[in-house]
């Protein structure tokens, strides 16, 4: 359980938030939070069979919310370790500041992405995944902390359906090379493309303001023989 009292202090997973955001953790989080104690049963969670998409590290939740609104026929799961970000998402999907949801096709995991993919996401279950601006950990001695490597790409490959895609954006040229190498060596096929729907995300706007080039990828699972 998340102790919402802890959200009053600053920390790696907790930060200051508004009263509305704080209250949303109490009223809405129990509705949308997924258990990390069992493997996801998407039909049970969403009450239907529908294409399933994942965003890893959704930050403030703006992009995830926009995708869910634009595609109500799809279901979306977000993974975020920062409780403040989850609270911001909850305010976006709440109905008129009440303990009800205006957007019902979104659920969240509050745990490390690698752990969730291994323990909670079934093989061959995802239609697509988004990883937008993962932390580049720019100092060389910190590169081992980066989310994406060959092992991680292989895990994600196994969780995608055949022809499923991973969409990635980064403004770190150094990290981009590592990302591309990791996904290609894991068995993905690369399709460099522009992702116009990320233009208004926080990091995309910041990168544009600071004249940093964006690198955007779509990695496609074509070799189903590599699934676990």
CORZINOR-V926896 format. One record per residue. N is the residue number from 1. SS is DSSP state (A for helix, B for strand, O for the rest). PHI is phi in degrees with one decimal (NA if undefined). OMEGA is omega as a letter, one per 40 degrees, with the letter a starting at -180 (999 if undefined). Layout:
n->N ss->SS phi->PHI omega->OMEGA
n->N ss->SS phi->PHI omega->OMEGA
//
This chain:
n->1 ss->O phi->NA omega->i
n->2 ss->O phi->-87.8 omega->i
n->3 ss->O phi->-84.5 omega->a
n->4 ss->A phi->-66.1 omega->i
n->5 ss->A phi->-63.6 omega->a
n->6 ss->A phi->-67.1 omega->a
n->7 ss->A phi->-72.5 omega->i
n->8 ss->A phi->-78.7 omega->a
n->9 ss->O phi->-109.8 omega->i
n->10 ss->O phi->-85.4 omega->i
n->11 ss->O phi->-173.0 omega->a
n->12 ss->O phi->-67.6 omega->a
n->13 ss->O phi->-107.9 omega->a
n->14 ss->O phi->-123.4 omega->i
n->15 ss->O phi->-148.1 omega->a
n->16 ss->O phi->-68.0 omega->a
n->17 ss->O phi->-147.7 omega->i
n->18 ss->O phi->-73.6 omega->i
n->19 ss->A phi->-60.4 omega->i
n->20 ss->A phi->-62.9 omega->i
n->21 ss->A phi->-64.2 omega->i
n->22 ss->A phi->-60.2 omega->a
n->23 ss->A phi->-65.1 omega->a
n->24 ss->A phi->-64.9 omega->i
n->25 ss->A phi->-64.5 omega->a
n->26 ss->A phi->-77.8 omega->a
n->27 ss->A phi->-88.8 omega->a
n->28 ss->O phi->-107.5 omega->a
n->29 ss->A phi->-57.0 omega->i
n->30 ss->A phi->-60.6 omega->a
n->31 ss->A phi->-80.0 omega->a
n->32 ss->A phi->-103.2 omega->a
n->33 ss->B phi->-75.7 omega->a
n->34 ss->O phi->-94.8 omega->a
n->35 ss->O phi->-72.5 omega->i
n->36 ss->O phi->-98.8 omega->a
n->37 ss->O phi->-98.3 omega->a
n->38 ss->O phi->-148.8 omega->i
n->39 ss->O phi->-77.2 omega->a
n->40 ss->O phi->-61.1 omega->i
n->41 ss->O phi->-113.0 omega->a
n->42 ss->A phi->-65.6 omega->i
n->43 ss->A phi->-66.0 omega->i
n->44 ss->A phi->-70.5 omega->a
n->45 ss->A phi->-68.6 omega->a
n->46 ss->A phi->-99.2 omega->i
n->47 ss->O phi->73.3 omega->a
n->48 ss->O phi->-165.7 omega->i
n->49 ss->O phi->-103.4 omega->a
n->50 ss->O phi->-151.9 omega->i
n->51 ss->O phi->-54.7 omega->a
n->52 ss->B phi->-120.6 omega->i
n->53 ss->B phi->-122.2 omega->a
n->54 ss->B phi->-125.1 omega->i
n->55 ss->B phi->-116.5 omega->a
n->56 ss->B phi->-98.9 omega->a
n->57 ss->O phi->72.7 omega->a
n->58 ss->O phi->-86.2 omega->i
n->59 ss->O phi->60.9 omega->i
n->60 ss->O phi->-83.0 omega->i
n->61 ss->O phi->87.1 omega->a
n->62 ss->A phi->-61.1 omega->a
n->63 ss->A phi->-63.3 omega->a
n->64 ss->A phi->-61.0 omega->i
n->65 ss->A phi->-63.7 omega->a
n->66 ss->A phi->-63.1 omega->i
n->67 ss->A phi->-64.4 omega->a
n->68 ss->A phi->-65.9 omega->i
n->69 ss->A phi->-70.4 omega->a
n->70 ss->A phi->-71.3 omega->a
n->71 ss->O phi->-131.7 omega->a
n->72 ss->O phi->-65.7 omega->i
n->73 ss->O phi->-80.7 omega->i
n->74 ss->O phi->-108.8 omega->i
n->75 ss->B phi->-111.4 omega->a
n->76 ss->B phi->-131.3 omega->i
n->77 ss->B phi->-122.9 omega->i
n->78 ss->B phi->-114.9 omega->i
n->79 ss->B phi->-115.4 omega->a
n->80 ss->O phi->-151.7 omega->i
n->81 ss->O phi->-87.5 omega->a
n->82 ss->O phi->-89.4 omega->a
n->83 ss->A phi->-64.7 omega->i
n->84 ss->A phi->-60.8 omega->i
n->85 ss->A phi->-64.2 omega->i
n->86 ss->A phi->-61.9 omega->i
n->87 ss->A phi->-60.9 omega->i
n->88 ss->A phi->-64.7 omega->i
n->89 ss->A phi->-61.0 omega->a
n->90 ss->A phi->-60.5 omega->i
n->91 ss->A phi->-69.5 omega->i
n->92 ss->A phi->-73.9 omega->a
n->93 ss->A phi->-102.6 omega->i
n->94 ss->B phi->-79.6 omega->a
n->95 ss->O phi->-104.1 omega->i
n->96 ss->O phi->51.6 omega->i
n->97 ss->O phi->60.3 omega->i
n->98 ss->O phi->-109.8 omega->i
n->99 ss->O phi->-86.0 omega->i
n->100 ss->O phi->-136.1 omega->a
n->101 ss->B phi->-101.1 omega->i
n->102 ss->O phi->-91.0 omega->i
n->103 ss->O phi->-121.5 omega->a
n->104 ss->O phi->-104.3 omega->a
n->105 ss->O phi->-103.3 omega->i
n->106 ss->B phi->-129.2 omega->i
n->107 ss->B phi->-136.9 omega->a
n->108 ss->B phi->-135.0 omega->i
n->109 ss->B phi->-109.9 omega->i
n->110 ss->O phi->-111.0 omega->a
n->111 ss->O phi->-163.7 omega->i
n->112 ss->O phi->-56.6 omega->a
n->113 ss->A phi->-61.0 omega->a
n->114 ss->A phi->-62.5 omega->i
n->115 ss->A phi->-63.4 omega->a
n->116 ss->A phi->-63.0 omega->a
n->117 ss->A phi->-62.2 omega->a
n->118 ss->A phi->-72.8 omega->a
n->119 ss->A phi->-101.3 omega->a
n->120 ss->O phi->-124.0 omega->i
n->121 ss->O phi->-100.5 omega->a
n->122 ss->O phi->-68.2 omega->i
n->123 ss->O phi->-57.7 omega->i
n->124 ss->O phi->55.2 omega->a
n->125 ss->O phi->-115.2 omega->a
n->126 ss->B phi->-97.2 omega->i
n->127 ss->B phi->-85.2 omega->i
n->128 ss->B phi->-172.4 omega->i
n->129 ss->B phi->-144.3 omega->i
n->130 ss->B phi->-122.6 omega->i
n->131 ss->B phi->-132.0 omega->a
n->132 ss->B phi->-104.6 omega->i
n->133 ss->O phi->55.4 omega->i
n->134 ss->O phi->-62.1 omega->a
n->135 ss->O phi->-56.0 omega->a
n->136 ss->O phi->-80.8 omega->a
n->137 ss->O phi->39.5 omega->a
n->138 ss->O phi->-64.0 omega->i
n->139 ss->O phi->-71.0 omega->a
n->140 ss->A phi->-55.3 omega->a
n->141 ss->A phi->-68.9 omega->i
n->142 ss->A phi->-102.2 omega->a
n->143 ss->A phi->-57.2 omega->a
n->144 ss->A phi->-65.1 omega->i
n->145 ss->A phi->-85.4 omega->a
n->146 ss->O phi->-60.6 omega->a
n->147 ss->O phi->-65.4 omega->a
n->148 ss->O phi->-93.5 omega->i
n->149 ss->O phi->-149.5 omega->a
n->150 ss->A phi->-60.2 omega->a
n->151 ss->A phi->-61.9 omega->a
n->152 ss->A phi->-62.9 omega->i
n->153 ss->A phi->-61.0 omega->i
n->154 ss->A phi->-65.9 omega->i
n->155 ss->A phi->-63.0 omega->a
n->156 ss->A phi->-64.7 omega->i
n->157 ss->A phi->-56.1 omega->a
n->158 ss->A phi->-69.3 omega->a
n->159 ss->A phi->-90.4 omega->i
n->160 ss->B phi->-87.1 omega->i
n->161 ss->B phi->-72.5 omega->i
n->162 ss->B phi->-58.0 omega->a
n->163 ss->B phi->72.8 omega->i
n->164 ss->B phi->-69.6 omega->a
n->165 ss->B phi->-128.1 omega->i
n->166 ss->B phi->-114.4 omega->i
n->167 ss->B phi->-104.3 omega->a
n->168 ss->B phi->-131.6 omega->i
n->169 ss->B phi->-132.4 omega->i
n->170 ss->B phi->-149.2 omega->i
n->171 ss->O phi->-111.0 omega->i
n->172 ss->O phi->-101.4 omega->a
n->173 ss->A phi->-65.5 omega->i
n->174 ss->A phi->-64.1 omega->a
n->175 ss->A phi->-69.1 omega->a
n->176 ss->A phi->-56.8 omega->i
n->177 ss->A phi->-62.4 omega->i
n->178 ss->A phi->-68.2 omega->i
n->179 ss->A phi->-61.4 omega->a
n->180 ss->A phi->-61.6 omega->i
n->181 ss->A phi->-62.5 omega->a
n->182 ss->A phi->-64.0 omega->a
n->183 ss->A phi->-73.0 omega->i
n->184 ss->A phi->-66.7 omega->a
n->185 ss->A phi->-69.7 omega->i
n->186 ss->A phi->-80.6 omega->i
n->187 ss->O phi->116.2 omega->i
n->188 ss->B phi->-80.6 omega->i
n->189 ss->B phi->-106.1 omega->a
n->190 ss->B phi->-89.7 omega->i
n->191 ss->B phi->-137.7 omega->i
n->192 ss->B phi->-66.4 omega->a
n->193 ss->O phi->-156.0 omega->i
n->194 ss->O phi->-87.2 omega->i
n->195 ss->O phi->-109.0 omega->a
n->196 ss->A phi->-65.1 omega->a
n->197 ss->A phi->-78.2 omega->i
n->198 ss->A phi->-102.1 omega->a
n->199 ss->O phi->-57.7 omega->a
n->200 ss->O phi->-99.5 omega->i
n->201 ss->O phi->-73.0 omega->a
n->202 ss->A phi->-54.7 omega->a
n->203 ss->A phi->-74.3 omega->i
n->204 ss->A phi->-66.0 omega->i
n->205 ss->A phi->-65.7 omega->i
n->206 ss->A phi->-65.2 omega->i
n->207 ss->A phi->-63.2 omega->i
n->208 ss->A phi->-64.4 omega->i
n->209 ss->A phi->-62.9 omega->a
n->210 ss->O phi->-96.6 omega->i
n->211 ss->O phi->58.2 omega->i
n->212 ss->O phi->-98.5 omega->a
n->213 ss->O phi->-72.3 omega->i
n->214 ss->O phi->-91.0 omega->i
n->215 ss->B phi->-112.9 omega->a
n->216 ss->B phi->-124.9 omega->a
n->217 ss->B phi->-134.8 omega->i
n->218 ss->B phi->-125.0 omega->i
n->219 ss->B phi->-104.0 omega->a
n->220 ss->B phi->-110.5 omega->i
n->221 ss->B phi->-84.1 omega->a
n->222 ss->O phi->-111.2 omega->a
n->223 ss->O phi->-96.0 omega->a
n->224 ss->A phi->-66.8 omega->i
n->225 ss->A phi->-66.7 omega->i
n->226 ss->A phi->-89.6 omega->i
n->227 ss->O phi->-66.6 omega->i
n->228 ss->O phi->-83.6 omega->999
//
